[in-house]
Amino acid sequence: MEYKKYKLKELLTIKNGKDHKKLDNGSYPVYGSGGYMRSVDSFLYDDTSILLPRKGTLSNIQFISGTPFWTVDTIYYTILNENLYDPYYLYLYLNSLDLSGYDSGASIPSMTSKTYYSLNVVLPEKRIQTKVANIIRDYDKFIENNNKCIRLLEQMAENLYKEWFVRFRFPGYEDVEFIDGFPKEWKICRMDQLAKIKAGGDAPADSTKELTDECSIPIYSNGIENEGLYGYTSKAKISKPSITISARGTVGYTCLRRVHYTPIVRLICIIPHEEKLANWLYYYFKRTIVIANGTSQQQITIPMMSREKVLFPTEDLINKFYDYSTAYLDEMDRLKEQNSNLKKQRDMLLPRLMSGKLEV
C-alpha cells in the first residue's frame, strides 16, 4: 500500500470559534474542547468539519458530518479540501496522534493553528481511506446509536422526576392533601440530614491511568470528560451509591456513582444515609445545580451543600421512584458497557487497518 505525506495546512483551513453566551437557545449544537455544550439559534458553519481543540482537552478531536453547528473559542472548526482525502479517515488519523508534545500552554493545555498546520499527515490512496473509514464508521455509528438511547433513557428518568417531584403529579396525588401548593406530608430537610457529605483528597500513591488486575477501582476528579475518570487504584474510599458534584473548574457537573470508587481533588461526594435515596438525590441535584465555568460560581463547598434545604417526599414515593428509575439506570449501564467493548474492538482494529497490516 502506497502512502503520500502532506502538511495539514495542505488539507484544510482552520477557523476560530466564537463566544456563544449572547445567543438564544435553539436547535444548533455548540461544541467546545470538552464536547457538546448547548444548542443555540445560530450557526457558524454548515458543512462537514473536523473540530480541533485549541485549549483544554487536546485529545478530543471531533467530527461533524454536514450539519450546521457553532464552536466556542476553545476549539477550532475547519474547512476541508475533500479532493485529497476521505474526511472521516483524516479525522481518524488526527485522533490517533499524541498531541501532548505539541502543547504550548503553561497551565492550560493549548494548541495554535500554526502548530496544527505544521503536522505531518501520511495518507494512503483515497480508495483505501474510504474503505477503512467505512469499517470504523460502522463501529462509531453503533456506539452513537447506543449513546442516543442512553440520552433518551436519561431524559425519561428526568421527566419522571419532574412529573412527580416538581409538578406533584405522582401516583395517588389526587387523594393527597396540599397546603399552599405542597403535599402536606412532605417535609423540609437539610441535606446533611439525608446524606454524608465529603470531598476528595489527593490521588492515591498507586494510581494508574490504565485499568489493571491490581488497580481496578476508578478514581474520579472534577471534570466532564469521561465522567471525570482520572485513573484507577487498588482500594475504594466510597463503596455505596452516591452523587459526585464538581466543586472546581466545571463547577456543578453532577454524576450518579453506582460503583465503588475513590474521589480526588476536592470532588464533592454526597453519600445518602439510605441507599434508595441516591437516585432521587441525583435527579434533584441535576435539576437544581447550574453548571458554571468558575466565573459566576467559583466553587461548591461542603458547608454550602450541608445547609441546602430540600422538600423531602414520603418514603413510599422515594421507594417507588427508586424502582422506576433503577430500571432506566440499569439499561443505561448495560449500553455503556456495550459501548466500552465496542470501543476496545474499534481501537484494536484501527491501527492495523491504517498501517496496512490488515488488508481491506
C-alpha positions in Angstrom: 0.0 0.0 0.0 1.5 3.3 -1.1 1.4 6.4 1.2 1.9 10.1 0.5 3.0 12.7 3.0 1.3 16.1 3.5 1.4 19.0 5.9 -2.0 19.5 7.5 -2.1 23.1 6.0 -2.5 21.5 2.6 -5.6 19.6 3.6 -7.8 22.1 5.5 -8.3 25.6 6.6 -8.6 26.4 10.3 -11.2 28.9 11.6 -11.7 30.3 15.1 -14.8 29.6 17.2 -16.7 32.5 18.8 -18.5 33.3 22.1 -21.9 31.8 22.4 -23.2 33.4 25.6 -25.3 36.1 23.9 -27.1 33.6 21.6 -30.6 32.4 22.4 -31.4 28.8 22.8 -32.2 26.9 19.6 -31.6 23.8 17.6 -27.9 24.2 16.5 -25.4 22.4 18.7 -22.5 24.3 20.3 -19.2 22.5 20.8 -16.1 23.2 22.9 -13.0 21.3 23.6 -14.9 19.2 26.1 -17.7 18.3 23.6 -21.3 19.4 23.2 -22.3 22.3 25.4 -25.8 23.5 24.5 -28.0 24.3 21.4 -28.5 27.8 20.1 -30.4 29.7 17.4 -27.4 30.5 15.1 -24.6 28.6 13.4 -21.0 29.3 12.4 -20.7 26.7 9.7 -23.0 24.2 8.0 -20.7 21.7 6.2 -18.6 18.6 7.1 -15.8 19.7 9.5 -13.1 18.4 11.8 -13.1 20.2 15.2 -9.6 20.7 16.6 -9.2 21.7 20.3 -7.4 25.0 20.9 -7.5 24.9 24.8 -8.3 22.3 27.4 -8.8 18.7 26.3 -6.5 18.4 23.3 -7.3 14.8 22.7 -11.0 15.4 22.0 -10.9 15.9 18.2 -14.5 15.8 16.9 -16.2 15.1 13.5 -19.2 17.0 12.3 -21.0 15.4 9.3 -22.5 18.2 7.3 -24.9 19.6 9.8 -24.9 23.3 11.0 -23.1 24.0 14.3 -21.4 26.6 16.4 -18.0 26.4 18.1 -16.6 28.4 21.0 -13.2 29.9 21.3 -11.7 26.8 22.9 -11.9 24.8 19.7 -11.2 25.5 16.0 -13.5 24.4 13.2 -12.1 23.5 9.8 -13.0 23.9 6.1 -11.9 20.7 4.4 -10.3 20.1 1.0 -12.0 16.8 0.3 -10.4 16.2 -3.1 -7.3 14.7 -1.5 -8.8 12.5 1.2 -11.8 11.0 2.9 -12.8 13.4 5.7 -13.6 10.7 8.1 -10.2 9.0 7.5 -8.4 12.3 8.2 -10.4 12.6 11.4 -9.4 9.1 12.5 -5.8 9.8 11.6 -5.7 13.0 13.6 -7.3 11.3 16.5 -4.6 8.7 16.5 -1.9 11.3 17.1 -0.5 12.1 20.5 -0.7 15.9 20.6 0.6 16.3 24.2 4.2 17.0 22.9 2.9 20.0 20.9 1.2 21.6 23.9 2.1 25.3 24.0 0.1 26.2 27.2 1.6 26.9 30.6 -1.2 25.9 32.9 -4.0 25.0 30.4 -3.1 22.7 27.5 -3.2 24.8 24.3 -2.6 24.3 20.5 -2.1 27.1 18.0 -3.3 27.0 14.4 0.4 27.3 13.3 1.2 24.1 15.2 -1.7 22.2 13.7 -0.7 23.4 10.2 2.8 22.0 10.7 1.6 18.5 11.5 2.8 15.8 9.1 -0.1 13.7 7.7 0.6 10.4 5.9 -2.3 9.1 3.7 -2.8 6.0 1.5 -4.7 6.4 -1.7 -8.2 7.8 -1.3 -9.9 4.5 -2.2 -8.2 2.7 0.7 -9.0 5.6 3.0 -12.7 5.3 2.3 -12.7 1.5 2.9 -11.0 2.0 6.2 -13.3 4.9 7.2 -16.4 2.9 6.4 -15.4 0.0 8.6 -14.6 2.2 11.6 -17.7 4.4 10.9 -19.9 1.3 11.4 -18.5 0.9 14.9 -18.9 4.6 15.6 -22.5 4.6 14.3 -23.3 1.6 16.6 -21.7 3.5 19.6 -23.6 6.7 18.7 -26.9 4.9 18.4 -26.3 3.5 21.9 -25.4 7.0 23.1 -28.7 8.3 21.7 -30.6 5.5 23.6 -28.7 6.5 26.8 -29.7 10.1 26.4 -33.3 9.1 25.8 -33.4 6.9 28.9 -31.8 9.7 30.9 -34.4 12.2 29.6 -37.2 9.7 30.5 -35.9 9.4 34.1 -35.5 13.2 34.4 -39.1 13.7 33.1 -40.4 11.2 35.7 -38.6 13.2 38.4 -40.2 16.5 37.2 -43.6 14.9 36.9 -43.6 13.5 40.5 -41.5 16.0 42.4 -41.8 19.3 40.6 -45.3 19.2 39.1 -46.5 17.0 42.0 -48.4 14.6 39.7 -47.1 11.5 41.5 -49.1 8.2 41.9 -52.2 8.9 44.0 -51.7 12.7 44.1 -55.4 13.2 43.6 -56.1 11.8 47.1 -53.3 13.8 48.8 -53.9 16.9 50.9 -52.0 20.0 49.7 -51.2 23.1 51.8 -50.0 26.2 50.0 -49.5 24.1 46.9 -47.3 21.5 48.5 -48.1 18.0 49.7 -49.0 18.1 53.4 -46.9 15.0 54.4 -43.7 16.2 52.7 -41.2 18.0 54.9 -38.3 20.4 54.7 -34.9 18.8 55.5 -31.3 19.9 55.4 -29.1 18.0 53.1 -26.8 16.8 55.9 -29.9 15.1 57.5 -30.2 12.9 54.3 -26.6 12.2 53.4 -23.0 12.4 54.5 -21.1 15.0 52.5 -17.3 14.8 52.0 -14.7 15.9 49.5 -12.0 14.0 47.6 -8.3 14.4 48.6 -5.0 13.6 46.9 -4.6 10.9 44.2 -3.6 7.5 45.8 0.0 6.6 45.6 -0.7 3.5 43.5 -2.9 5.4 40.9 -2.5 4.4 37.3 -4.1 5.7 34.1 -4.7 2.2 32.8 -7.1 -0.5 34.2 -5.1 -3.4 35.6 -5.8 -6.5 37.7 -4.3 -4.8 40.7 -5.8 -1.4 40.1 -9.4 -1.8 39.0 -11.2 0.8 41.2 -12.0 4.0 39.3 -10.7 7.3 40.5 -12.9 10.3 39.8 -12.0 14.0 39.9 -13.6 17.3 38.9 -14.3 17.4 35.2 -16.7 16.4 32.4 -14.6 14.3 30.1 -15.3 10.6 30.5 -17.5 11.5 33.5 -14.4 12.7 35.4 -12.5 9.5 35.2 -8.9 10.2 36.4 -7.5 6.7 36.6 -7.6 3.6 38.7 -6.4 2.4 42.1 -6.5 -0.7 44.3 -8.8 0.5 47.1 -12.1 2.2 47.1 -12.8 5.1 49.5 -16.6 5.1 48.8 -18.5 1.8 48.5 -22.1 3.0 48.5 -24.3 4.5 45.7 -23.6 8.3 45.8 -23.6 11.5 43.9 -20.5 13.5 42.9 -20.5 17.2 42.1 -17.6 19.1 40.6 -16.6 21.7 43.0 -14.0 23.5 40.9 -13.3 24.0 37.2 -16.5 23.0 35.5 -18.5 23.7 38.7 -21.7 21.8 39.2 -21.2 18.8 36.9 -23.2 16.0 38.6 -22.8 12.2 38.3 -24.5 9.3 40.0 -21.9 6.7 41.0 -23.2 3.2 41.4 -19.8 1.5 41.6 -17.1 1.5 44.3 -14.7 4.4 43.7 -12.1 6.9 45.1 -12.7 10.7 44.7 -9.9 13.2 44.5 -9.2 16.9 44.0 -12.0 18.2 46.2 -14.7 16.4 44.3 -17.9 16.8 46.4 -19.4 13.4 47.3 -22.9 13.1 48.7 -23.5 9.6 50.3 -27.1 9.0 51.2 -27.8 7.5 54.6 -30.4 5.3 52.8 -29.2 3.8 49.5 -32.6 4.2 47.9 -32.2 7.9 48.2 -29.3 8.0 45.7 -31.5 8.1 42.6 -33.8 10.8 43.9 -30.9 13.0 45.1 -29.1 12.6 41.8 -32.0 14.0 39.8 -32.6 16.7 42.5 -29.1 18.0 42.1 -29.0 17.6 38.4 -32.0 19.8 38.2 -31.1 22.4 40.8 -27.3 22.9 40.3 -26.3 25.1 37.4 -23.0 24.2 35.7 -20.6 27.1 35.7 -17.1 27.6 34.4 -15.7 29.2 37.6 -16.5 32.8 36.7 -20.1 33.2 38.0 -19.8 30.5 40.6 -16.3 30.0 42.0 -16.7 26.7 43.9 -19.0 24.5 45.8 -18.1 23.7 49.4 -19.2 21.1 52.0 -20.8 23.7 54.3 -22.7 25.1 51.3 -24.1 21.6 50.5 -24.8 20.7 54.1 -27.1 23.8 54.5 -29.0 23.0 51.3 -32.7 22.7 52.2 -34.9 20.3 50.2 -38.6 19.5 50.1 -38.5 15.8 51.0 -41.3 13.4 49.9 -42.7 10.4 51.6 -40.7 7.2 52.0 -43.2 5.3 49.9 -42.8 7.7 47.0 -39.0 7.6 47.3 -39.1 3.8 47.0 -41.4 3.9 44.0 -39.1 6.4 42.2 -36.1 4.2 43.0 -37.8 1.2 41.4 -38.8 3.0 38.2 -35.5 5.0 37.8 -33.3 2.0 38.6 -34.8 0.2 35.5 -33.7 3.2 33.4 -30.3 3.3 35.0 -29.6 -0.4 34.7 -30.3 -0.2 30.9 -28.1 2.8 30.6 -25.3 0.9 32.4 -25.8 -2.0 30.0 -25.4 0.2 27.0 -22.4 1.9 28.4 -20.7 -1.4 29.0 -21.5 -2.5 25.4 -20.0 0.8 24.1 -16.9 0.2 26.2 -16.4 -3.2 24.5 -17.1 -1.8 21.0 -14.5 1.0 21.6 -11.9 -1.6 22.6 -12.6 -3.6 19.4 -12.5 -0.5 17.3 -9.3 0.8 18.8 -7.6 -2.6 18.3 -8.7 -2.7 14.6 -8.0 0.9 13.6 -4.1 0.9 13.7 -4.0 -2.4 11.9 -6.2 -1.0 9.1 -4.3 2.2 8.9 -0.9 0.6 8.7 -1.9 -1.9 6.0 -1.3 -4.9 8.3 -4.9 -5.8 7.8 -6.0 -5.6 4.1 -9.3 -4.0 3.1 
